[in-house]
Amino acid sequence: MLRLYLVLFCSFNSIAHAQVTVPSAASTAPAAQQAVAPVQAAPPAADVATAATATPWKLLRFIKLPNPGAASLDRRGALYVADADNNLRQYGPEGLPLNTYAPAQPGHVAQVEAWNVTTTLIFNDDRQQLVLLDRFLAPIAEVRLADYLDGTVRVATLAPDNLIWLLDESNLVLREFDPNTLRLVQNTPLDLIIGRSRPDFRFIRQYQNNIYLVDRLHGIYVFDNLGNYRKQLPFPGLTYIGFRGDELYHFGDSGLYFFDLYQLHTRVVPWPAGVDPGAVRQVLVGETYAYIFTAAGVAVYQL
């Protein structure tokens, strides 16, 4: 009887400790200690269980591209990757080369957004410039942001309506910019939302009528398509996120983590055989193919 009691006590103590030290991936938390905006409550524990999911990875080819940079997928599955010289390379879904855009005045490509299909956005953070390309990577327009706003833009992305979301880091404001009329449409101050924390913004993306702003230190801030703050997802340590169907994904030591945006649970897809998690820089996942980025290039897998 004493032995049974000790076993039950140790098991209960182990579970309790795990609940304290490992935060739920699907829980939400306020941006500061005092809530200044609506924050979604954490779901029941049964909804946030993490389960490993087997995926039949099949390596198709390896794209030799030393030190690949920012990358994106469009709705048709085409892959867009900035190379070490900040040229933008376009590949078909299977990883076969299609087109290359070489700017007349190169700048550091901080972000690429190609989901729109008809228009691809390049954001050069060092030159504070937006470049818009058509589906064949022919230039459409260039916009010098310094001509239209005071401050430094850290991240930028193209919305489905061809407006552009900007994170003005100097003034801590989320701004929406119209590249056709060359004016700011709306602004959302972030100082009350973030509080006294010092953010490290790395990525922004609009998906399914929400804007996801990635702060490496504090997680993901979620806004609606009008720029109104909705909630915060406690996923710190990220510099990039992707979306597939109703899931948000990112990578970690164990593989790819897929977080269901509506059911609020996480599933894990283990890395394919032979992949060193420490060497992975980025992962993009489409409907049929996945792309794993390392310092040597891009491995193309069929799912």
Secondary structure by P-SEA (a helix, b strand, c coil): caaaaaaaaaaaaaaaaaaacccccccccccccccccccccccccccbbbbbbbbbccccccccccccccccccccbbbbbbccccbbbbbcccccccbbbbbcccccccccccccccbbbbbbccccbbbbbcccccccccccccccccccccbbbbccccbbbbbccccccbbbbccccccccccccccccccccccccccccccccbbbbbcccccbbbbccccccccccccccccccccccccccccccccbbbbccccbbbbbbcccccccccccccccccccbbbbbcccbbbbbcc
